[in-house]
Amino acid sequence: MAKRPSSKPPFPTKEELLEFIQSSPKRVGKREIARAFKLGSEGKVMLREMLKELEADGSLQRGRGKRFAEPGALPEVTVLHITGIDSDGELMARPESWDEDAAGPPPAIYMAPERKGQPALGTGDRVLARLERTGRGQYQGRTIRKLPSAPASIMGVYREVGGEGRIESTDRRAKADFIVPAGQSKGAKPGDLVRAHVLPGKELGLRKAKVSDVLGGMDDPRSVSLISIHEHEIPSEFPPQALDQAKAAGPAPLGRRVDLRDLPLITIDGADARDFDDAVFAEKDKDRDGGWHLVVAIADVSWYVRPGDALDRSAYDRGNSVYFPDRVVPMLPHELSTGWCSLNPKEDRPCLVAHLWIDGDGELKRHKFERALMRSAARLTYEQVQAAQDGRTDDTTDVLAKDVIAPLYGAYEALARNRHKRGVLELDLAERKVILGDDGKVAEIAERERLDSHRLIEEFMITANVAAAENLEQKGLPCMYRIHDQPSPTKIAALSEAVATVGLSFAKGQVVQPRHFNQMLAKAKTTPNDRMVQELVLRSQAQAEYSPDNIGHFGLALRRYCHFTSPIRRYSDLLVHRALIRGNKLGDGGLEPDHKDFAEMGQHLSFTERRAAAAERTAVDRFTTQYLADRVGATFTGRINGVTRFGLFITLNDTGADGLIPIRSLPDDYYIHDETHNRLRGRSNGKTYVLGETAEVLLVEARPLTGGMIFQLLDGGGRPGGTGRGARGRLNTGGRPSGGGRKGRGRTGGKTKKPGKRKRG
């Protein structure tokens, strides 16, 4: 390490630096550290190197925005449960996502008093809170906003046990049924899906509940998405004022808008798309040899949804639309989402347009934004566009193929070259698509096809998003960036150790770039471990977020990026539209000078996005379980995609369905969970079960109510070891399986440094 500079005060030691960071109430960045120790330019260089060393050896943890804290520190903003009052009368809380089995007891969190005029918090309340450290393992929480508390109401299936009404909850975490007192069933019949209010008091240890709504039989296909909507508290009813405002909407006048109705803009979406918020056009750039002029027209939602009105408030509360196989819970009422804000073919629609000029290598050279009135020339599907480009036109695409579709592909080829040059993280994980029949039941579960037409639209949208972020920076206006931090050293170390088990290497000490992952993915491509390595790389990535503080987008290898192209279904895009309108003086509906705090809004929108993704995922899980429920006893081929202290998670090859193999069903032995190498190993029989390993399994139980499936390994599975008894353990399939419904997307149990021992059963 370089010598200390001779300037005063002296450069801090590692111990002094750690003490400063650990005693800080918030995560701190290099700028705050340098200011605190009065470091000059030479000292800042040394500081950067010291922080790298401390991060590499695990003494520090880096979070969002390259800000540092001690390992295991809680995020600055998180969801808390109010747990009660301590002996000194202090209100206590705990993180909602805390895994006590894996991480031990949660840290002490003391809640600050609520702001004046706000009601006091009580036990059982849930809040989104900002945390500050007050000491080792202690925090103070300040409420950002109160969240709905659970369970004020429940959803479940009505049963009758000995003449008494019971509700079996759809929540897989529920440990017991709820009793329905006499006269409180609202006419529900056994097998009906119901909503119910939880009543105070208990009877024989069980909570009571009063049925409020009978939603139909559990065998009704609509029940699956209803369960996910309830489970994740997705707002599904619009306030009357918002509905009235949407019904009163009408066509936008041309006014000062640019008239683009003669430009052959087309929309390209999936065959099952319900709204169309982007249209595209491309032509050769007359001023740049080999260059292209791209036009990306986006629905002008800001014309209809103004800051602070009823539509705006309900849209912000939802944050985004939520898409299920059988329905959409839209961010905006259908009069707007599929009406005035949808770029329907052959209809005049207001739009916000990005004009993009790129060179022959796809580099964005300049851009311009304007408000316009457009008329979509055609609503096309990805399959239609690809077929037309491949020479198979239909009645709609025949007249568009040469002058409209072909130039789009020409521009896409240039953008694809730029993507390759940047070194974008190239993950190729199959996505499940649930296909419903006319009866609403699952007819098929298939992989979504990826065509060049999909990639074309993706690259056009990315380029428009970059241009929007650049424009707002140039105008000095706030931007809701879409940020994606680089993976943490801890995750990189875990990835390196995991891929080493299949003969691949990933250097831990390097400055990580997406191309490093791509090189390893390319090596894995031709091996049986391709899918496993893809999953491991995905798990190693940070989670993308919304924030006004730009740290770039690691996965896309971009210095600046925001979301501009989907304001019908994402509130973040609406914020960007409003800022562009204000910055480019494009008329009414722009961002107001006294707008809400973008940092707080970014936290809220990141939360609603994760909520929507979880709801969509659990709905697909339940549809998949429903599809496989009549195949209990059948055998399948899959791969181990999660190794935990309580069992193995399996993903089936043909449907992508996930389920658990409980540790109690493995051959009788003590099993050691080796988290470093993602495996379970029998202490006596030596059998090992390793992440990514192929497995033949028997479907033992499928529960559509919770989306959980239980599997059993055939012939004990695993890799052979020493001499053990190898006797098959009992598999208890009665009642509710422990952990049976957990999603297996790579979340292994426990973060202890030493492998833990676990006895079967």
Residue pairs with C-beta under 8 A, 6 or more apart in sequence:
1 46
1 49
1 50
1 53
2 45
2 46
2 49
4 10
4 11
4 46
5 11
5 40
5 42
5 43
5 46
7 40
7 42
7 43
9 37
9 38
11 37
11 39
11 43
11 46
11 47
12 20
12 37
14 50
14 53
14 54
14 59
17 33
17 47
17 50
17 51
17 54
18 54
18 59
18 60
18 70
20 28
20 33
20 36
20 37
21 28
21 33
21 60
21 68
21 69
21 70
22 69
22 70
22 136
24 32
24 69
24 133
25 132
25 133
25 134
25 140
26 67
26 76
26 132
26 133
27 63
27 65
27 67
27 68
27 69
27 73
27 76
28 67
28 68
28 69
29 65
29 66
29 67
29 68
30 44
30 47
30 48
30 51
30 66
33 39
33 47
33 51
33 68
34 43
34 44
34 47
37 43
37 47
39 46
39 47
51 60
51 68
54 60
55 61
55 62
55 68
55 489
56 489
56 508
56 509
58 71
58 489
58 490
59 70
59 71
60 68
60 69
60 70
60 71
61 68
61 69
61 70
61 71
61 72
61 73
61 488
61 490
62 68
62 488
62 489
63 69
63 73
63 75
63 76
63 485
64 75
64 483
64 485
64 542
64 545
64 547
64 551
65 485
65 547
65 549
65 551
66 485
66 551
69 133
71 490
72 103
73 133
74 95
74 107
74 131
74 139
75 131
76 130
76 131
77 128
77 129
77 130
77 131
77 144
77 603
78 95
78 96
78 97
78 128
78 129
78 131
79 95
79 96
79 97
79 126
79 127
79 128
79 129
79 147
79 607
80 93
80 94
80 95
80 96
80 109
80 111
80 126
80 127
80 128
80 129
80 141
81 93
81 94
81 95
81 96
81 124
81 125
81 126
82 91
82 92
82 93
82 111
82 121
82 122
82 123
82 124
82 125
82 126
82 127
83 92
83 93
83 94
83 123
84 91
84 92
84 123
85 91
85 92
85 123
86 92
90 110
90 111
91 110
91 111
91 121
92 108
92 109
92 110
92 111
93 109
93 110
93 111
93 127
93 129
93 141
94 106
94 109
95 106
95 109
96 126
98 106
99 749
100 106
101 645
101 749
101 750
102 749
102 750
102 751
102 752
103 751
107 137
107 138
107 139
108 137
108 138
108 139
109 131
109 138
109 139
109 140
109 141
110 134
110 138
110 139
110 140
110 141
111 121
111 127
111 129
111 140
111 141
111 142
111 143
112 140
112 141
112 142
112 143
113 120
114 120
114 121
114 143
115 143
118 143
121 127
121 143
121 146
124 149
125 146
125 149
126 146
126 147
126 148
126 149
126 150
127 141
127 143
127 144
127 145
127 146
127 147
128 143
128 144
128 145
128 147
128 603
128 604
128 607
129 141
129 142
129 143
129 144
130 141
130 142
130 144
131 139
131 140
131 141
131 142
132 139
132 140
132 142
133 139
134 140
144 600
144 603
145 604
148 233
150 233
151 171
151 198
152 197
152 198
153 195
153 196
153 197
153 198
153 212
153 230
154 167
154 169
154 170
154 171
154 174
154 178
154 195
154 196
154 198
154 209
155 169
155 170
155 171
155 193
155 194
155 195
155 196
155 226
155 227
155 230
155 231
156 167
156 168
156 169
156 170
156 177
156 178
156 193
156 194
156 196
156 705
157 167
157 168
157 170
157 191
157 192
157 193
157 194
157 218
157 705
158 165
158 166
158 167
158 180
158 185
158 188
158 189
158 190
158 191
158 192
158 193
158 194
158 211
158 214
159 165
159 166
159 167
159 168
159 177
159 190
159 191
160 166
160 190
161 177
164 179
164 180
165 179
165 180
165 181
165 182
165 184
165 185
165 188
166 177
166 178
166 179
166 180
167 177
167 178
167 180
167 194
167 196
167 209
167 211
168 177
168 705
169 177
169 178
170 227
170 230
170 231
170 705
170 706
171 231
171 706
172 706
172 707
172 708
172 740
172 741
172 742
176 205
176 206
176 207
177 206
178 196
178 198
178 206
178 207
178 208
178 209
179 203
179 204
179 206
179 207
179 208
179 209
180 188
180 196
180 208
180 209
180 210
180 211
181 199
181 208
181 210
184 209
184 210
184 211
185 211
186 194
186 211
186 212
186 213
186 214
187 214
188 194
188 211
188 214
191 217
191 218
191 219
192 214
192 215
192 216
192 217
192 218
193 214
193 215
193 216
193 217
193 218
193 220
193 223
193 226
193 227
194 211
194 212
194 213
194 214
194 215
195 211
195 212
195 213
195 215
195 230
196 209
196 210
196 211
196 212
197 209
197 210
197 212
198 207
198 208
198 209
199 207
199 208
199 209
199 210
200 208
201 207
201 208
202 208
215 223
215 226
216 222
216 223
217 223
218 704
218 705
220 440
221 326
221 436
221 439
221 440
221 441
221 442
221 626
222 326
222 327
222 440
224 324
224 325
224 326
224 619
224 622
224 623
224 626
224 704
225 324
225 325
225 326
225 327
225 619
227 618
227 619
227 622
227 705
228 234
228 324
228 615
228 616
228 618
228 619
228 622
229 236
229 322
229 329
229 615
231 615
231 618
232 611
232 612
232 614
232 615
232 618
233 611
234 318
234 322
234 329
234 611
234 612
234 615
235 314
235 317
235 318
235 329
236 329
238 246
238 314
238 333
239 310
239 313
239 314
241 310
242 310
242 311
242 313
242 314
242 333
243 333
244 310
245 309
245 310
245 311
246 304
246 311
246 332
246 333
246 334
246 335
246 336
247 333
247 335
249 304
249 335
249 336
249 339
249 340
250 340
251 340
251 348
252 300
252 303
252 304
252 340
252 349
252 350
252 373
254 373
255 587
256 371
256 587
257 350
257 370
257 371
257 372
257 373
258 353
258 370
258 371
258 372
258 373
259 372
259 373
260 295
260 297
260 351
260 353
260 372
260 373
260 374
261 348
261 373
261 374
261 375
263 281
263 295
263 374
264 281
264 377
264 400
264 403
264 404
265 279
265 280
265 281
265 295
265 297
265 343
265 374
265 375
265 376
265 377
266 279
266 280
266 281
266 376
266 377
266 378
266 379
266 380
266 400
266 404
266 405
267 276
267 278
267 279
267 280
267 343
267 345
267 376
267 378
267 379
267 380
268 280
268 380
268 381
268 382
268 385
268 453
268 456
268 457
269 276
269 379
269 380
269 381
269 382
270 381
270 382
271 381
271 383
274 328
274 337
274 338
275 330
275 337
275 338
275 341
275 342
275 568
275 569
276 299
276 342
276 343
276 344
276 376
276 379
277 298
277 299
277 301
277 341
277 342
277 343
277 565
277 566
277 567
277 568
277 569
278 296
278 297
278 298
278 299
278 343
278 457
278 461
278 565
278 566
279 296
279 297
279 343
279 351
279 374
279 376
280 294
280 295
280 296
280 297
280 408
280 457
280 460
281 294
281 295
281 297
281 404
281 408
282 292
282 293
282 294
282 295
282 407
282 408
282 410
282 411
283 292
283 293
283 407
284 291
284 292
284 293
284 407
284 410
285 291
285 292
285 293
285 357
285 358
286 293
288 357
288 359
288 360
288 365
289 360
290 359
290 360
290 414
291 357
291 358
291 359
291 360
291 365
291 414
292 357
292 358
292 407
292 410
292 411
292 414
293 355
293 356
293 357
294 354
294 355
294 356
294 357
294 358
294 411
294 460
294 463
294 464
295 353
295 354
295 355
295 356
296 353
296 354
296 356
296 460
296 461
296 463
296 464
296 565
297 343
297 351
297 352
297 353
297 354
297 372
297 374
298 351
298 352
298 353
298 354
298 464
298 564
298 565
298 566
298 567
298 573
298 577
299 341
299 342
299 343
299 349
299 350
299 351
299 352
299 567
299 568
300 341
300 349
300 350
300 351
300 352
300 371
300 577
301 332
301 336
301 341
301 567
301 568
301 573
301 574
301 577
302 352
302 567
302 574
302 577
302 578
302 581
302 589
302 590
303 350
303 588
303 589
304 311
304 336
304 340
304 341
305 311
305 312
305 315
305 332
305 336
305 574
305 589
306 312
306 588
306 589
307 578
307 589
307 591
307 592
307 595
308 592
311 332
311 333
311 336
315 331
315 332
315 571
315 574
316 571
316 601
316 604
318 329
318 331
318 571
318 608
319 331
319 570
319 571
319 604
319 605
319 607
319 608
319 609
319 611
319 612
320 331
320 569
320 570
320 571
320 605
320 608
320 609
320 612
321 328
321 329
321 330
321 331
321 337
321 568
321 569
321 570
321 612
322 328
322 329
322 612
322 615
322 616
323 616
324 615
324 616
324 619
325 434
325 435
325 436
325 442
325 619
325 620
325 623
326 436
326 440
328 337
330 337
330 338
330 568
330 569
331 337
331 568
331 569
331 570
331 571
332 341
332 568
336 342
336 568
337 568
337 569
340 349
341 349
341 567
341 568
342 349
342 568
343 349
343 351
343 374
343 376
344 376
344 379
345 376
345 377
345 378
345 379
346 375
346 376
347 375
347 376
348 373
348 374
348 375
349 373
349 374
349 375
349 376
350 371
350 372
350 373
351 371
351 372
351 373
351 374
352 369
352 370
352 371
352 372
352 577
352 580
352 581
352 586
353 369
353 370
353 371
353 372
353 374
354 367
354 368
354 369
354 464
354 467
354 468
354 564
355 367
355 368
355 369
355 370
356 364
356 367
356 463
356 464
356 467
357 364
357 365
357 366
357 367
358 364
358 365
358 411
358 414
358 415
358 418
358 463
359 365
359 414
360 414
361 414
361 417
361 418
361 421
362 414
362 415
362 416
362 417
362 418
362 419
362 421
362 459
363 418
364 463
364 466
364 467
364 470
367 467
367 470
367 471
369 467
369 468
369 471
369 580
369 584
369 586
370 584
370 586
371 581
371 586
371 587
377 400
377 404
378 396
378 397
378 400
380 396
380 397
380 400
382 451
382 453
382 454
382 457
383 451
383 453
384 394
384 396
384 397
385 397
385 405
385 408
385 453
385 456
386 451
386 452
386 453
387 393
387 394
387 397
388 394
388 397
388 398
388 400
388 401
388 405
389 401
389 405
389 406
389 409
389 452
389 453
393 401
397 405
408 456
408 460
409 452
409 456
411 460
412 452
412 455
412 456
412 459
412 460
415 459
415 460
415 462
415 463
416 455
416 459
419 459
422 556
422 557
422 558
423 513
423 514
423 515
423 518
423 557
424 514
424 555
424 556
424 557
425 514
425 517
425 518
425 537
425 541
425 554
425 555
425 556
425 557
426 514
426 518
426 521
427 521
427 534
427 537
427 538
428 450
428 534
429 531
429 534
429 535
429 538
430 447
430 448
430 656
431 447
431 448
432 445
432 446
432 447
432 448
432 620
432 624
432 655
432 656
433 445
433 446
433 447
433 448
434 442
434 445
434 620
434 623
434 624
434 627
435 442
435 443
435 444
435 445
435 446
436 442
436 443
437 443
441 626
442 623
442 624
442 626
442 627
445 623
445 624
445 627
445 655
445 656
445 657
447 656
461 565
462 556
462 558
462 561
464 564
464 565
465 482
465 561
465 562
465 563
465 564
465 565
466 558
466 560
466 561
467 564
468 479
468 562
468 564
468 576
468 580
469 479
469 481
469 550
469 560
469 561
469 562
470 560
471 580
471 583
471 584
472 478
472 479
472 562
472 576
472 579
472 580
472 583
473 479
473 560
475 579
475 583
475 584
476 583
477 579
477 582
477 583
477 591
478 548
478 579
478 591
478 595
478 598
479 548
479 550
479 562
479 576
479 579
480 546
480 547
480 548
480 562
480 563
480 572
480 575
480 576
480 579
480 598
480 601
480 602
480 605
481 546
481 547
481 548
481 549
481 550
481 551
481 560
481 561
481 562
482 544
482 545
482 546
482 553
482 561
482 562
482 563
482 572
483 544
483 545
483 546
483 547
483 549
483 550
483 551
483 552
483 553
483 561
484 541
484 542
484 544
484 545
484 552
484 553
484 554
484 555
484 556
485 542
485 551
485 554
486 512
486 542
486 554
487 495
487 512
487 540
487 541
487 542
487 554
488 542
489 508
491 539
491 540
491 541
491 542
492 506
492 508
492 512
492 540
493 508
494 540
494 676
495 506
495 536
495 537
495 539
495 540
496 505
496 506
496 507
496 508
497 676
497 677
498 536
498 677
498 678
498 691
499 505
499 506
499 520
499 524
499 533
499 536
501 677
501 678
501 679
501 690
501 691
502 524
502 527
502 529
502 532
502 533
502 692
504 520
504 523
504 524
504 529
504 533
505 520
506 516
506 517
506 520
507 516
510 516
513 557
514 554
514 555
514 557
517 537
520 533
520 537
521 533
521 534
521 537
524 530
524 533
524 534
528 694
529 692
531 639
531 692
532 639
532 641
532 691
532 692
533 692
535 641
535 745
535 746
536 691
536 746
538 746
539 745
539 746
541 554
541 555
542 554
543 610
544 553
544 555
545 602
545 606
546 563
546 572
546 601
546 602
546 603
546 605
546 606
546 609
547 598
547 599
547 602
547 606
548 598
548 599
548 602
549 599
550 560
552 558
552 559
552 560
552 561
553 561
562 572
562 576
563 570
563 572
563 573
563 576
564 573
564 576
564 577
564 580
565 573
566 573
567 573
567 574
567 576
567 577
570 605
571 605
571 608
572 602
572 605
575 591
575 598
575 601
578 589
578 590
578 591
579 590
579 591
580 586
581 587
581 588
581 589
581 590
581 591
582 590
582 591
617 743
618 707
618 743
621 657
621 658
621 707
621 741
621 743
622 704
622 705
622 706
622 707
624 655
624 656
624 657
624 707
625 657
625 702
625 703
625 704
625 707
625 708
625 709
626 704
627 655
628 655
628 657
628 699
628 702
628 709
629 702
629 703
629 704
631 699
631 702
632 699
632 700
632 701
632 702
633 698
633 699
634 698
634 699
635 696
635 697
635 698
635 699
635 714
636 652
636 653
636 654
636 696
636 697
636 699
636 711
637 652
637 653
637 654
637 694
637 695
637 696
637 697
638 650
638 651
638 652
638 653
638 694
638 695
638 697
638 711
639 650
639 651
639 653
639 692
639 693
639 694
639 695
640 648
640 649
640 650
640 689
640 690
640 691
640 692
640 693
640 695
641 649
641 650
641 651
641 658
641 691
641 692
641 744
641 745
641 746
642 648
642 649
642 691
642 744
642 745
642 746
642 747
642 748
643 649
643 673
643 675
643 678
643 679
643 680
643 689
643 690
643 691
643 748
644 673
644 747
644 748
644 749
644 750
645 663
645 673
645 749
645 750
645 756
645 758
646 662
646 663
646 738
646 739
646 749
646 758
647 660
647 661
647 662
647 663
647 664
647 665
647 666
647 739
648 660
648 661
648 663
648 666
648 680
648 689
648 695
648 713
649 658
649 659
649 660
649 661
649 742
649 744
650 658
650 659
650 660
650 661
650 695
650 697
650 711
650 744
651 657
651 658
651 744
652 658
652 659
652 697
657 709
658 709
658 743
658 744
658 745
659 699
659 708
659 709
659 710
659 711
659 740
659 744
660 708
660 709
660 710
660 711
660 737
660 739
660 740
660 741
660 742
660 744
661 695
661 697
661 710
661 711
661 712
661 713
662 710
662 731
662 737
662 738
662 739
662 740
663 671
663 680
663 758
663 760
663 761
664 729
664 730
664 731
664 732
664 760
664 761
665 712
665 713
665 728
665 729
665 730
665 731
666 680
666 682
666 687
666 689
666 713
666 716
666 718
666 729
666 760
667 682
667 685
667 687
667 716
667 718
667 724
667 725
667 726
667 727
667 728
667 729
668 725
668 726
668 727
668 728
668 729
668 760
669 682
669 683
669 684
669 685
669 687
669 724
669 725
669 760
670 682
670 683
670 684
670 757
670 758
670 759
670 760
671 680
671 681
671 682
671 683
671 757
671 758
671 759
671 760
672 680
672 681
672 682
672 683
672 755
672 756
672 757
672 758
673 680
673 749
673 750
673 755
673 756
673 757
673 758
674 680
674 681
674 755
675 748
675 750
675 751
675 752
675 755
676 755
677 690
678 690
678 691
678 692
678 748
679 688
679 689
679 690
679 691
680 688
680 689
681 687
681 688
681 689
681 721
682 688
682 718
682 721
682 724
683 757
684 722
684 724
684 725
685 721
685 722
685 723
685 724
685 725
685 726
686 720
686 721
686 722
686 723
686 724
687 716
687 718
687 719
687 720
687 721
687 724
687 726
688 718
688 719
688 721
689 717
689 718
689 719
690 719
693 718
693 719
695 713
695 717
696 713
696 714
696 715
696 717
697 711
697 712
697 713
697 714
697 717
698 711
698 712
698 713
698 714
699 709
699 710
699 711
700 710
700 711
700 712
700 731
700 733
701 708
701 709
701 710
701 733
701 737
701 740
702 708
702 709
702 710
703 709
703 740
703 741
706 740
706 741
707 741
708 737
708 740
708 741
708 742
709 740
709 741
710 731
710 733
710 737
710 740
712 731
716 726
716 728
729 760
729 761
730 761
750 756
